[in-house]
Amino acid sequence: MNKMSVKDLKDLKGKKVLVRCDFNVPMKDGVITDENRIIGALPTIKYLLDAGAKVTLCSHMGKPHSIFSSEVKLNKKDQKKVEAGETTKEAIIEKALKDEPKKLTLAPVAARLNELLGGKVVFAKDVIGPDAKAKRDALKDGEAVLLENLRFHWEEEKKEENFCKALAYDAEIYVNDAFGTAHRSHASTAAIVEYGIIKTAVCGFLIEKELSVMAATLENPARPFVAILGGAKVADKLNVISNLLEKCDTLIIGGGMAYTFLKAKGYEVGTSLLDEEKIDYCKEMIAKAEKSGKKLLLPIDTVVTTHFPDPIDAPIEVETVDSDKIPADKMGMDIGEKTRALYAEAVHSAKSVVWNGPMGVFENPTLAKGTIAVAQALADVYGKCTTIIGGGDSAAAVQQLGFADKMSHISTGGGASLELFEGKVLPGIACLNDKK
């Protein structure tokens, strides 16, 4: 993935640059609760501003497309209210059109950016409307404007060409620094370049790092190469499992998806999460590992309980059993102590590790021990092994457990990371200019 980056651009002074960022940050009552994505975007923005570019920043926030779409679909709760005659679809949409812009506005992000960048950022109250146009026209060299939430326009996700042209406006250069959305083929992530509207298209420092660390490791890893996959369902990671088996030396399986593999081996899994339709696929993967001489490690003991905790962090009684002896009335919720040791041993002998997906219900203190053990094993080899966390729940777990500073790289994109692990071409990266 030999793509041009902002460092390859020359003479940026006075140039009009459109930057796709990922400012989809968590907020509560209009207050940002985690600004990691904002901090992650700063190096690219600062570089462009310091070079004297006129910068337009854009991003999505949340999922307002249920209302701001060409075909409005109500959620189940609202649909039931309509069917019961408590309200109408039109009334729900009218209320949402008033509430959603308040809840999903990027105004707080613009205010925080302005603080971090010394007053160089203004906020446009629309995306392609008169306020955005006026503020883009008024930009001086070394200043930036952040547009309102892209997804307030259904045309963003539908890649509508006229919307792409309006979004581009008079931009001469396009920079994609939103790895978390690079697997989406939307107007602002790919179509604006694919339609030929902006011809100079490069990646920012955030995406450049993702490619240089993660893609490089997948293409040419230091060996032994260990891949760790967890999470809920096999169906979510079909192609990831197959692709990683071809690349790694050892594939470790944990989380809810492990029980379908155990079932494929003929074990009783009780009431554990199970993808019935994927049992044969798991058998194929087990056979594929054996045929290719790869290690496929599954849990040898399992933490079980009678029910899923409600709320998720509630105290719960558990016991540990061998993975081939899960009681018929109990469900697996985490890997056991012997499995933790087995997985840690594999990590300690590795030179490259990629990890996506927790080993159990890590949000519950009683059921987080497996995920903690894997995170600790990766922290133990810091400096001696390339350790990559593939975004999503794994990244959240590493951050929450305090191991973030002991990882080589924590990806900013869960879905994008998974598709990279699958070997897919990401639209938001494929559209960028290749280095000459």
C-alpha beads as a LAMMPS data file, in Angstrom:
LAMMPS data file: protein, C-alpha beads

436 atoms
435 bonds

1 atom types
1 bond types

-500.0 500.0 xlo xhi
-500.0 500.0 ylo yhi
-500.0 500.0 zlo zhi

Masses

1 110.0

Atoms # bond

1 1 1 0.000 0.000 0.000
2 1 1 2.421 2.556 -1.296
3 1 1 0.210 5.632 -0.938
4 1 1 1.174 9.299 -0.946
5 1 1 0.925 11.148 2.363
6 1 1 0.755 14.819 3.336
7 1 1 4.543 14.756 3.635
8 1 1 4.749 14.253 -0.138
9 1 1 2.885 17.506 -0.835
10 1 1 4.860 20.615 -1.742
11 1 1 4.092 24.342 -1.575
12 1 1 0.961 24.111 0.575
13 1 1 0.776 27.815 1.372
14 1 1 -2.613 29.162 0.276
15 1 1 -3.764 25.748 -0.995
16 1 1 -7.353 24.747 -0.215
17 1 1 -7.373 21.335 1.452
18 1 1 -10.335 19.109 2.398
19 1 1 -9.496 16.715 5.267
20 1 1 -11.701 13.751 6.203
21 1 1 -11.238 13.174 9.947
22 1 1 -12.846 10.782 12.406
23 1 1 -14.378 12.988 15.083
24 1 1 -17.048 10.439 16.003
25 1 1 -16.240 10.854 19.697
26 1 1 -18.383 9.812 22.671
27 1 1 -20.330 12.655 24.255
28 1 1 -22.699 13.022 27.187
29 1 1 -24.949 16.061 27.490
30 1 1 -22.885 17.884 24.877
31 1 1 -19.578 17.202 26.665
32 1 1 -16.830 15.113 25.032
33 1 1 -15.983 12.154 27.294
34 1 1 -13.063 10.744 25.287
35 1 1 -11.019 12.976 22.993
36 1 1 -8.483 10.395 21.775
37 1 1 -9.705 10.672 18.171
38 1 1 -9.385 14.444 18.278
39 1 1 -5.846 14.205 19.643
40 1 1 -5.028 11.610 16.983
41 1 1 -6.028 14.004 14.195
42 1 1 -3.907 16.923 15.436
43 1 1 -0.551 16.039 13.792
44 1 1 -2.054 16.160 10.278
45 1 1 -4.102 19.293 10.949
46 1 1 -1.138 21.096 12.551
47 1 1 1.126 20.126 9.655
48 1 1 -1.270 21.641 7.111
49 1 1 -1.929 24.795 9.137
50 1 1 1.778 25.366 9.802
51 1 1 2.397 25.031 6.053
52 1 1 -0.126 27.829 5.417
53 1 1 -2.940 25.755 3.888
54 1 1 -6.602 26.769 4.055
55 1 1 -8.118 23.698 5.694
56 1 1 -11.700 22.400 5.639
57 1 1 -12.278 19.565 8.108
58 1 1 -15.202 17.152 7.827
59 1 1 -16.438 14.139 9.792
60 1 1 -19.521 12.167 10.730
61 1 1 -20.927 11.837 14.251
62 1 1 -23.072 8.902 15.301
63 1 1 -25.785 7.390 13.122
64 1 1 -28.452 9.976 12.405
65 1 1 -29.191 8.374 9.032
66 1 1 -32.365 6.743 10.425
67 1 1 -33.887 10.225 10.210
68 1 1 -31.627 12.067 7.762
69 1 1 -32.056 9.559 4.960
70 1 1 -33.848 9.129 1.675
71 1 1 -35.882 6.247 3.131
72 1 1 -36.717 6.796 6.798
73 1 1 -37.048 3.614 8.865
74 1 1 -38.208 3.751 12.464
75 1 1 -36.536 1.724 15.192
76 1 1 -38.537 -1.109 16.783
77 1 1 -39.569 0.912 19.837
78 1 1 -40.979 3.781 17.772
79 1 1 -42.608 1.400 15.309
80 1 1 -44.515 -0.241 18.177
81 1 1 -45.755 3.178 19.338
82 1 1 -47.054 3.911 15.844
83 1 1 -48.753 0.492 15.604
84 1 1 -50.375 1.048 19.017
85 1 1 -51.746 4.382 17.850
86 1 1 -49.763 6.327 20.468
87 1 1 -48.180 8.581 17.847
88 1 1 -47.500 8.861 14.139
89 1 1 -44.415 8.318 12.022
90 1 1 -44.542 11.962 10.936
91 1 1 -44.553 13.169 14.555
92 1 1 -41.554 11.010 15.441
93 1 1 -39.608 12.293 12.439
94 1 1 -40.521 15.905 13.201
95 1 1 -39.284 15.537 16.810
96 1 1 -36.106 13.783 15.701
97 1 1 -35.339 16.514 13.184
98 1 1 -35.336 18.951 16.090
99 1 1 -33.441 16.737 18.577
100 1 1 -30.839 14.914 16.448
101 1 1 -28.903 18.027 15.339
102 1 1 -28.550 18.991 19.004
103 1 1 -27.351 15.559 20.103
104 1 1 -25.100 14.781 17.121
105 1 1 -23.667 18.176 16.274
106 1 1 -19.913 18.567 15.861
107 1 1 -19.981 22.005 17.542
108 1 1 -18.319 20.707 20.783
109 1 1 -15.555 19.132 18.661
110 1 1 -14.960 22.427 16.881
111 1 1 -14.729 24.242 20.226
112 1 1 -12.175 21.738 21.535
113 1 1 -10.149 21.900 18.323
114 1 1 -10.121 25.672 18.569
115 1 1 -8.677 25.413 22.080
116 1 1 -6.023 22.905 21.031
117 1 1 -5.029 24.827 17.902
118 1 1 -4.806 28.320 19.323
119 1 1 -7.990 29.823 17.935
120 1 1 -7.426 28.745 14.326
121 1 1 -10.652 26.755 13.890
122 1 1 -14.184 28.009 13.228
123 1 1 -17.390 25.950 12.990
124 1 1 -19.822 25.911 10.089
125 1 1 -23.430 25.248 11.058
126 1 1 -24.063 23.305 7.867
127 1 1 -22.136 21.046 5.480
128 1 1 -22.763 22.413 1.995
129 1 1 -25.022 25.346 2.854
130 1 1 -24.449 29.113 2.971
131 1 1 -22.628 29.116 6.327
132 1 1 -20.092 26.514 5.164
133 1 1 -19.522 28.365 1.895
134 1 1 -19.070 31.735 3.599
135 1 1 -16.631 30.373 6.168
136 1 1 -14.626 28.457 3.578
137 1 1 -14.420 31.606 1.455
138 1 1 -13.231 33.629 4.471
139 1 1 -10.374 31.272 5.429
140 1 1 -6.942 32.824 5.575
141 1 1 -3.680 30.907 5.191
142 1 1 -3.133 28.679 8.241
143 1 1 -6.808 28.643 9.309
144 1 1 -9.418 25.876 9.399
145 1 1 -13.169 25.375 9.408
146 1 1 -14.970 22.266 10.670
147 1 1 -18.194 21.437 8.814
148 1 1 -21.304 20.107 10.565
149 1 1 -22.044 16.358 10.764
150 1 1 -21.761 14.824 7.273
151 1 1 -24.457 12.259 8.032
152 1 1 -27.097 14.927 8.412
153 1 1 -27.172 14.433 4.616
154 1 1 -28.374 11.053 3.333
155 1 1 -26.284 11.751 0.220
156 1 1 -23.088 11.135 2.236
157 1 1 -23.643 7.388 2.562
158 1 1 -25.283 7.071 -0.862
159 1 1 -22.245 8.681 -2.594
160 1 1 -24.502 11.129 -4.434
161 1 1 -22.326 12.896 -7.022
162 1 1 -23.744 16.404 -6.681
163 1 1 -23.221 16.211 -2.921
164 1 1 -19.596 15.191 -3.558
165 1 1 -19.115 18.229 -5.801
166 1 1 -20.653 20.571 -3.223
167 1 1 -18.554 19.057 -0.444
168 1 1 -15.377 19.434 -2.483
169 1 1 -16.345 23.048 -3.355
170 1 1 -13.042 24.662 -4.342
171 1 1 -10.649 22.206 -2.636
172 1 1 -7.500 21.415 -4.577
173 1 1 -6.253 18.621 -2.311
174 1 1 -8.039 15.810 -0.445
175 1 1 -6.542 14.238 2.689
176 1 1 -8.062 11.149 4.300
177 1 1 -7.004 10.701 7.919
178 1 1 -10.057 8.760 9.132
179 1 1 -8.909 5.140 9.240
180 1 1 -11.994 4.181 11.256
181 1 1 -14.160 4.864 8.175
182 1 1 -11.676 3.814 5.474
183 1 1 -13.654 0.595 4.908
184 1 1 -16.744 2.663 4.018
185 1 1 -17.355 3.734 0.439
186 1 1 -19.105 7.024 1.161
187 1 1 -18.999 10.454 -0.456
188 1 1 -16.372 11.888 1.887
189 1 1 -14.284 8.726 2.261
190 1 1 -13.847 7.668 -1.361
191 1 1 -16.381 8.887 -3.958
192 1 1 -15.125 12.474 -3.944
193 1 1 -11.893 11.110 -5.449
194 1 1 -13.393 8.218 -7.427
195 1 1 -15.579 10.665 -9.361
196 1 1 -12.442 12.647 -10.231
197 1 1 -13.700 15.739 -8.424
198 1 1 -10.437 16.157 -6.478
199 1 1 -7.453 14.628 -8.235
200 1 1 -4.703 15.097 -5.627
201 1 1 -5.591 12.668 -2.829
202 1 1 -3.249 11.594 -0.021
203 1 1 -3.383 10.088 3.449
204 1 1 -2.762 11.885 6.723
205 1 1 -0.309 10.822 9.415
206 1 1 -2.870 8.670 11.239
207 1 1 -3.653 6.493 8.227
208 1 1 0.023 6.473 7.235
209 1 1 0.854 4.983 10.640
210 1 1 -1.918 2.390 10.361
211 1 1 -0.557 1.287 6.990
212 1 1 3.102 1.357 7.929
213 1 1 2.579 -0.690 11.100
214 1 1 -0.459 -2.885 10.568
215 1 1 -0.438 -3.543 6.837
216 1 1 3.327 -4.036 6.856
217 1 1 3.089 -6.586 9.678
218 1 1 0.361 -8.537 7.893
219 1 1 2.330 -8.566 4.626
220 1 1 5.769 -9.354 6.044
221 1 1 5.643 -10.246 9.763
222 1 1 8.606 -11.097 11.956
223 1 1 8.126 -14.715 12.977
224 1 1 6.768 -16.493 14.894
225 1 1 3.583 -14.590 14.034
226 1 1 0.630 -15.098 16.415
227 1 1 -2.924 -13.922 15.662
228 1 1 -5.519 -13.722 18.451
229 1 1 -9.213 -13.546 17.617
230 1 1 -12.035 -13.167 20.112
231 1 1 -15.440 -11.578 20.174
232 1 1 -18.911 -12.979 19.853
233 1 1 -19.622 -14.734 16.571
234 1 1 -17.712 -16.774 14.005
235 1 1 -19.937 -15.251 11.307
236 1 1 -18.433 -11.828 12.005
237 1 1 -14.924 -13.049 11.219
238 1 1 -15.238 -15.774 8.586
239 1 1 -12.747 -14.327 6.115
240 1 1 -10.487 -13.003 8.880
241 1 1 -10.013 -16.507 10.296
242 1 1 -9.220 -18.015 6.900
243 1 1 -6.880 -15.202 5.824
244 1 1 -4.959 -15.098 9.096
245 1 1 -4.521 -18.876 9.056
246 1 1 -2.633 -18.432 5.797
247 1 1 -0.395 -15.708 7.228
248 1 1 0.266 -16.597 10.867
249 1 1 2.101 -19.449 12.567
250 1 1 -0.364 -19.720 15.459
251 1 1 -4.022 -18.701 15.555
252 1 1 -5.585 -18.306 19.006
253 1 1 -9.373 -18.369 19.357
254 1 1 -11.255 -16.991 22.373
255 1 1 -14.473 -15.205 23.235
256 1 1 -17.944 -16.351 22.240
257 1 1 -16.728 -17.610 18.864
258 1 1 -14.644 -20.306 20.589
259 1 1 -17.732 -22.363 21.471
260 1 1 -18.637 -22.979 17.832
261 1 1 -15.105 -24.328 17.328
262 1 1 -15.461 -26.514 20.430
263 1 1 -18.803 -27.797 19.119
264 1 1 -17.068 -28.580 15.817
265 1 1 -14.707 -30.823 17.788
266 1 1 -17.717 -32.690 19.171
267 1 1 -17.749 -31.097 22.629
268 1 1 -20.839 -30.220 24.661
269 1 1 -21.057 -26.424 24.943
270 1 1 -24.209 -26.129 27.060
271 1 1 -26.054 -22.857 26.573
272 1 1 -22.952 -21.027 25.318
273 1 1 -23.157 -18.706 22.326
274 1 1 -23.202 -20.881 19.220
275 1 1 -23.277 -20.256 15.477
276 1 1 -25.059 -23.468 14.441
277 1 1 -24.679 -22.681 10.734
278 1 1 -20.901 -22.209 11.065
279 1 1 -20.000 -25.523 12.708
280 1 1 -18.953 -27.046 9.371
281 1 1 -16.913 -23.937 8.585
282 1 1 -15.071 -24.345 11.907
283 1 1 -14.363 -27.972 11.016
284 1 1 -12.881 -26.755 7.720
285 1 1 -10.650 -24.250 9.534
286 1 1 -9.450 -26.892 11.981
287 1 1 -8.593 -29.151 9.031
288 1 1 -6.960 -26.247 7.172
289 1 1 -4.695 -25.544 10.160
290 1 1 -3.679 -29.202 10.433
291 1 1 -2.978 -29.492 6.700
292 1 1 -0.874 -26.324 6.586
293 1 1 1.067 -27.123 9.749
294 1 1 -0.334 -24.146 11.677
295 1 1 -1.259 -24.184 15.354
296 1 1 -4.917 -23.478 16.102
297 1 1 -5.302 -22.990 19.850
298 1 1 -8.740 -23.311 21.453
299 1 1 -9.677 -22.970 25.141
300 1 1 -8.770 -26.039 27.190
301 1 1 -10.743 -24.829 30.201
302 1 1 -13.689 -22.469 30.445
303 1 1 -15.296 -20.192 33.035
304 1 1 -19.015 -21.020 33.089
305 1 1 -22.133 -19.628 34.748
306 1 1 -25.876 -20.221 34.651
307 1 1 -26.888 -16.888 33.110
308 1 1 -25.592 -13.737 31.451
309 1 1 -25.021 -10.956 34.032
310 1 1 -27.706 -8.246 34.087
311 1 1 -26.597 -5.534 34.351
312 1 1 -23.448 -6.578 32.569
313 1 1 -21.129 -5.651 35.465
314 1 1 -23.278 -7.305 38.172
315 1 1 -21.678 -9.796 40.608
316 1 1 -21.986 -13.349 39.317
317 1 1 -21.125 -16.846 40.532
318 1 1 -18.856 -18.863 38.250
319 1 1 -16.899 -22.109 38.115
320 1 1 -14.128 -23.342 35.832
321 1 1 -14.449 -26.629 33.933
322 1 1 -12.471 -28.390 31.212
323 1 1 -13.690 -27.260 27.807
324 1 1 -14.878 -30.776 26.929
325 1 1 -16.973 -30.930 30.105
326 1 1 -19.175 -27.826 29.945
327 1 1 -22.471 -28.687 31.742
328 1 1 -25.554 -28.748 29.530
329 1 1 -27.274 -26.056 31.620
330 1 1 -24.352 -23.615 31.761
331 1 1 -22.714 -21.149 29.389
332 1 1 -19.064 -20.356 28.757
333 1 1 -18.200 -16.733 29.562
334 1 1 -14.386 -16.549 29.650
335 1 1 -11.256 -18.624 29.180
336 1 1 -9.991 -20.521 32.226
337 1 1 -6.666 -20.343 34.055
338 1 1 -4.982 -23.163 32.097
339 1 1 -5.996 -21.540 28.810
340 1 1 -4.669 -18.166 29.971
341 1 1 -1.284 -19.785 30.613
342 1 1 -1.358 -21.574 27.232
343 1 1 -2.177 -18.391 25.323
344 1 1 0.401 -16.354 27.262
345 1 1 3.077 -18.921 26.424
346 1 1 2.304 -18.562 22.706
347 1 1 2.512 -14.759 22.945
348 1 1 5.795 -14.861 24.887
349 1 1 7.435 -16.852 22.082
350 1 1 6.171 -14.545 19.308
351 1 1 7.889 -11.785 17.353
352 1 1 4.634 -10.378 15.906
353 1 1 1.122 -10.449 17.406
354 1 1 -2.196 -9.055 16.179
355 1 1 -5.214 -9.142 18.479
356 1 1 -8.876 -8.428 17.750
357 1 1 -11.677 -9.321 20.138
358 1 1 -11.845 -9.945 23.926
359 1 1 -11.569 -13.415 25.483
360 1 1 -14.768 -13.076 27.490
361 1 1 -17.292 -10.604 28.852
362 1 1 -14.519 -8.191 29.880
363 1 1 -17.017 -5.524 31.012
364 1 1 -17.682 -7.730 34.068
365 1 1 -14.805 -7.887 36.606
366 1 1 -15.390 -11.596 37.275
367 1 1 -15.330 -12.430 33.570
368 1 1 -12.458 -10.165 32.514
369 1 1 -9.573 -12.337 33.685
370 1 1 -8.960 -13.957 30.303
371 1 1 -8.828 -10.622 28.478
372 1 1 -6.572 -9.188 31.203
373 1 1 -4.237 -12.190 30.897
374 1 1 -3.869 -11.724 27.128
375 1 1 -3.295 -7.975 27.521
376 1 1 -0.692 -8.670 30.219
377 1 1 1.073 -11.205 27.996
378 1 1 1.313 -8.629 25.196
379 1 1 2.586 -6.017 27.663
380 1 1 5.244 -8.504 28.848
381 1 1 6.807 -8.687 25.366
382 1 1 6.785 -4.920 24.788
383 1 1 9.971 -3.886 23.006
384 1 1 10.778 -7.455 21.969
385 1 1 7.735 -8.116 19.795
386 1 1 5.474 -6.064 17.495
387 1 1 2.065 -6.035 19.198
388 1 1 -0.922 -4.668 17.278
389 1 1 -4.396 -4.181 18.733
390 1 1 -7.012 -4.195 15.992
391 1 1 -9.389 -1.545 17.308
392 1 1 -12.924 -2.117 18.586
393 1 1 -13.454 -3.913 21.912
394 1 1 -9.804 -5.029 22.076
395 1 1 -8.620 -1.424 21.938
396 1 1 -11.219 -0.422 24.537
397 1 1 -10.120 -3.270 26.821
398 1 1 -6.430 -2.379 26.537
399 1 1 -7.191 1.271 27.268
400 1 1 -9.475 0.509 30.216
401 1 1 -7.070 -2.021 31.723
402 1 1 -4.132 0.383 31.597
403 1 1 -1.959 -1.458 29.070
404 1 1 -2.145 1.066 26.213
405 1 1 1.417 2.357 26.670
406 1 1 2.784 -1.186 26.434
407 1 1 1.462 -1.903 22.917
408 1 1 3.319 -1.201 19.666
409 1 1 0.182 0.038 17.953
410 1 1 -3.505 0.404 18.825
411 1 1 -5.599 0.802 15.698
412 1 1 -8.203 3.571 15.513
413 1 1 -10.598 1.483 13.421
414 1 1 -12.320 -1.739 14.460
415 1 1 -14.199 -2.474 11.222
416 1 1 -11.367 -1.163 9.047
417 1 1 -8.834 -3.273 10.959
418 1 1 -10.935 -6.400 10.498
419 1 1 -11.217 -5.834 6.752
420 1 1 -7.460 -5.277 6.583
421 1 1 -7.026 -8.577 8.461
422 1 1 -9.317 -10.155 5.861
423 1 1 -7.016 -8.982 3.108
424 1 1 -9.637 -6.645 1.668
425 1 1 -8.864 -3.426 -0.166
426 1 1 -10.250 -0.481 1.816
427 1 1 -12.070 2.056 -0.433
428 1 1 -10.849 5.034 1.603
429 1 1 -7.256 4.002 0.981
430 1 1 -7.515 2.493 -2.501
431 1 1 -8.724 5.840 -3.887
432 1 1 -5.596 7.706 -2.748
433 1 1 -2.724 8.526 -5.088
434 1 1 0.081 6.003 -5.322
435 1 1 3.619 7.173 -4.729
436 1 1 5.476 7.598 -7.982

Bonds

1 1 1 2
2 1 2 3
3 1 3 4
4 1 4 5
5 1 5 6
6 1 6 7
7 1 7 8
8 1 8 9
9 1 9 10
10 1 10 11
11 1 11 12
12 1 12 13
13 1 13 14
14 1 14 15
15 1 15 16
16 1 16 17
17 1 17 18
18 1 18 19
19 1 19 20
20 1 20 21
21 1 21 22
22 1 22 23
23 1 23 24
24 1 24 25
25 1 25 26
26 1 26 27
27 1 27 28
28 1 28 29
29 1 29 30
30 1 30 31
31 1 31 32
32 1 32 33
33 1 33 34
34 1 34 35
35 1 35 36
36 1 36 37
37 1 37 38
38 1 38 39
39 1 39 40
40 1 40 41
41 1 41 42
42 1 42 43
43 1 43 44
44 1 44 45
45 1 45 46
46 1 46 47
47 1 47 48
48 1 48 49
49 1 49 50
50 1 50 51
51 1 51 52
52 1 52 53
53 1 53 54
54 1 54 55
55 1 55 56
56 1 56 57
57 1 57 58
58 1 58 59
59 1 59 60
60 1 60 61
61 1 61 62
62 1 62 63
63 1 63 64
64 1 64 65
65 1 65 66
66 1 66 67
67 1 67 68
68 1 68 69
69 1 69 70
70 1 70 71
71 1 71 72
72 1 72 73
73 1 73 74
74 1 74 75
75 1 75 76
76 1 76 77
77 1 77 78
78 1 78 79
79 1 79 80
80 1 80 81
81 1 81 82
82 1 82 83
83 1 83 84
84 1 84 85
85 1 85 86
86 1 86 87
87 1 87 88
88 1 88 89
89 1 89 90
90 1 90 91
91 1 91 92
92 1 92 93
93 1 93 94
94 1 94 95
95 1 95 96
96 1 96 97
97 1 97 98
98 1 98 99
99 1 99 100
100 1 100 101
101 1 101 102
102 1 102 103
103 1 103 104
104 1 104 105
105 1 105 106
106 1 106 107
107 1 107 108
108 1 108 109
109 1 109 110
110 1 110 111
111 1 111 112
112 1 112 113
113 1 113 114
114 1 114 115
115 1 115 116
116 1 116 117
117 1 117 118
118 1 118 119
119 1 119 120
120 1 120 121
121 1 121 122
122 1 122 123
123 1 123 124
124 1 124 125
125 1 125 126
126 1 126 127
127 1 127 128
128 1 128 129
129 1 129 130
130 1 130 131
131 1 131 132
132 1 132 133
133 1 133 134
134 1 134 135
135 1 135 136
136 1 136 137
137 1 137 138
138 1 138 139
139 1 139 140
140 1 140 141
141 1 141 142
142 1 142 143
143 1 143 144
144 1 144 145
145 1 145 146
146 1 146 147
147 1 147 148
148 1 148 149
149 1 149 150
150 1 150 151
151 1 151 152
152 1 152 153
153 1 153 154
154 1 154 155
155 1 155 156
156 1 156 157
157 1 157 158
158 1 158 159
159 1 159 160
160 1 160 161
161 1 161 162
162 1 162 163
163 1 163 164
164 1 164 165
165 1 165 166
166 1 166 167
167 1 167 168
168 1 168 169
169 1 169 170
170 1 170 171
171 1 171 172
172 1 172 173
173 1 173 174
174 1 174 175
175 1 175 176
176 1 176 177
177 1 177 178
178 1 178 179
179 1 179 180
180 1 180 181
181 1 181 182
182 1 182 183
183 1 183 184
184 1 184 185
185 1 185 186
186 1 186 187
187 1 187 188
188 1 188 189
189 1 189 190
190 1 190 191
191 1 191 192
192 1 192 193
193 1 193 194
194 1 194 195
195 1 195 196
196 1 196 197
197 1 197 198
198 1 198 199
199 1 199 200
200 1 200 201
201 1 201 202
202 1 202 203
203 1 203 204
204 1 204 205
205 1 205 206
206 1 206 207
207 1 207 208
208 1 208 209
209 1 209 210
210 1 210 211
211 1 211 212
212 1 212 213
213 1 213 214
214 1 214 215
215 1 215 216
216 1 216 217
217 1 217 218
218 1 218 219
219 1 219 220
220 1 220 221
221 1 221 222
222 1 222 223
223 1 223 224
224 1 224 225
225 1 225 226
226 1 226 227
227 1 227 228
228 1 228 229
229 1 229 230
230 1 230 231
231 1 231 232
232 1 232 233
233 1 233 234
234 1 234 235
235 1 235 236
236 1 236 237
237 1 237 238
238 1 238 239
239 1 239 240
240 1 240 241
241 1 241 242
242 1 242 243
243 1 243 244
244 1 244 245
245 1 245 246
246 1 246 247
247 1 247 248
248 1 248 249
249 1 249 250
250 1 250 251
251 1 251 252
252 1 252 253
253 1 253 254
254 1 254 255
255 1 255 256
256 1 256 257
257 1 257 258
258 1 258 259
259 1 259 260
260 1 260 261
261 1 261 262
262 1 262 263
263 1 263 264
264 1 264 265
265 1 265 266
266 1 266 267
267 1 267 268
268 1 268 269
269 1 269 270
270 1 270 271
271 1 271 272
272 1 272 273
273 1 273 274
274 1 274 275
275 1 275 276
276 1 276 277
277 1 277 278
278 1 278 279
279 1 279 280
280 1 280 281
281 1 281 282
282 1 282 283
283 1 283 284
284 1 284 285
285 1 285 286
286 1 286 287
287 1 287 288
288 1 288 289
289 1 289 290
290 1 290 291
291 1 291 292
292 1 292 293
293 1 293 294
294 1 294 295
295 1 295 296
296 1 296 297
297 1 297 298
298 1 298 299
299 1 299 300
300 1 300 301
301 1 301 302
302 1 302 303
303 1 303 304
304 1 304 305
305 1 305 306
306 1 306 307
307 1 307 308
308 1 308 309
309 1 309 310
310 1 310 311
311 1 311 312
312 1 312 313
313 1 313 314
314 1 314 315
315 1 315 316
316 1 316 317
317 1 317 318
318 1 318 319
319 1 319 320
320 1 320 321
321 1 321 322
322 1 322 323
323 1 323 324
324 1 324 325
325 1 325 326
326 1 326 327
327 1 327 328
328 1 328 329
329 1 329 330
330 1 330 331
331 1 331 332
332 1 332 333
333 1 333 334
334 1 334 335
335 1 335 336
336 1 336 337
337 1 337 338
338 1 338 339
339 1 339 340
340 1 340 341
341 1 341 342
342 1 342 343
343 1 343 344
344 1 344 345
345 1 345 346
346 1 346 347
347 1 347 348
348 1 348 349
349 1 349 350
350 1 350 351
351 1 351 352
352 1 352 353
353 1 353 354
354 1 354 355
355 1 355 356
356 1 356 357
357 1 357 358
358 1 358 359
359 1 359 360
360 1 360 361
361 1 361 362
362 1 362 363
363 1 363 364
364 1 364 365
365 1 365 366
366 1 366 367
367 1 367 368
368 1 368 369
369 1 369 370
370 1 370 371
371 1 371 372
372 1 372 373
373 1 373 374
374 1 374 375
375 1 375 376
376 1 376 377
377 1 377 378
378 1 378 379
379 1 379 380
380 1 380 381
381 1 381 382
382 1 382 383
383 1 383 384
384 1 384 385
385 1 385 386
386 1 386 387
387 1 387 388
388 1 388 389
389 1 389 390
390 1 390 391
391 1 391 392
392 1 392 393
393 1 393 394
394 1 394 395
395 1 395 396
396 1 396 397
397 1 397 398
398 1 398 399
399 1 399 400
400 1 400 401
401 1 401 402
402 1 402 403
403 1 403 404
404 1 404 405
405 1 405 406
406 1 406 407
407 1 407 408
408 1 408 409
409 1 409 410
410 1 410 411
411 1 411 412
412 1 412 413
413 1 413 414
414 1 414 415
415 1 415 416
416 1 416 417
417 1 417 418
418 1 418 419
419 1 419 420
420 1 420 421
421 1 421 422
422 1 422 423
423 1 423 424
424 1 424 425
425 1 425 426
426 1 426 427
427 1 427 428
428 1 428 429
429 1 429 430
430 1 430 431
431 1 431 432
432 1 432 433
433 1 433 434
434 1 434 435
435 1 435 436
